[in-house]
Amino acid sequence: MKFIELTLKDHNILHGFDSQNHEIIEEVKVNAASKKLVALDRILSLSDKFILIKYAYDRIVYWEYLEEYEEVKMKLDTLSKV
């Protein structure tokens, strides 16, 4: 299994959808960022501010990451070819 190290901070947890099909989101604010190893096969998408990661029980989390977008994109590209 391949991993990428990222510095992650605040995040939004998607718990599902309500009866009107609106996302049920829990916003989590933390005091300090922390480094985490993320398995590549859990990453769903990457934007200039957030990385979308899937977890057990069909839960997904939008994490704010502190690295530069191009840096993360290059790391992901390199790791996916190894």
MITIZA-196125 format. One record per residue (C-alpha): x, y, z; residue in three letters. Coordinates in steps of 0.25 Angstrom, whole numbers, plus 5000, padded with zeros to 4 digits. Example, Ala and Ser with C-alpha at 12.3 -4.5 7.8 and 13.67 -1.06 7.14 Angstrom:
504949825031ALA
505549965029SER
//
This chain:
500050005000MET
500550144996LYS
500450265005PHE
500650415004ILE
501050505016GLU
500150625017LEU
500050735027THR
498550745030LEU
497750835039LYS
496250875039ASP
495250775032HIS
493850755029ASN
493250615031ILE
492150575021LEU
491150485030HIS
490150465018GLY
488950535013PHE
487650585018ASP
486250555013SER
486450675003GLN
487750614998ASN
488550725005HIS
489950685011GLU
489950665026ILE
491350725029ILE
492050735042GLU
493150855042GLU
494350825051VAL
495350935055LYS
496650895061VAL
497650975068ASN
498850925061ALA
499150855048ALA
499750715048SER
500550625039LYS
499750495034LYS
500050385025LEU
498950365016VAL
498750235007ALA
498750274993LEU
497550174990ASP
496650265000ARG
496850394993ILE
495650434984LEU
496050564979SER
496950684981LEU
496650834980SER
497450954982ASP
497050954997LYS
496450825001PHE
496750674999ILE
495550584999LEU
495850455007ILE
494950335009LYS
494850255022TYR
494050135027ALA
492550135027TYR
492450215014ASP
492850345021ARG
493750445014ILE
494550565020VAL
494950695013TYR
496250725019TRP
496950855018GLU
498450835015TYR
499550935016LEU
500450885005GLU
500450954992GLU
499450894982TYR
500550874971GLU
501450804981GLU
500350704985VAL
499950684971LYS
501350644967MET
501550554979LYS
500250484976LEU
500650464961ASP
502050414965THR
501550314975LEU
500450264966SER
501450224956LYS
502350154966VAL
//
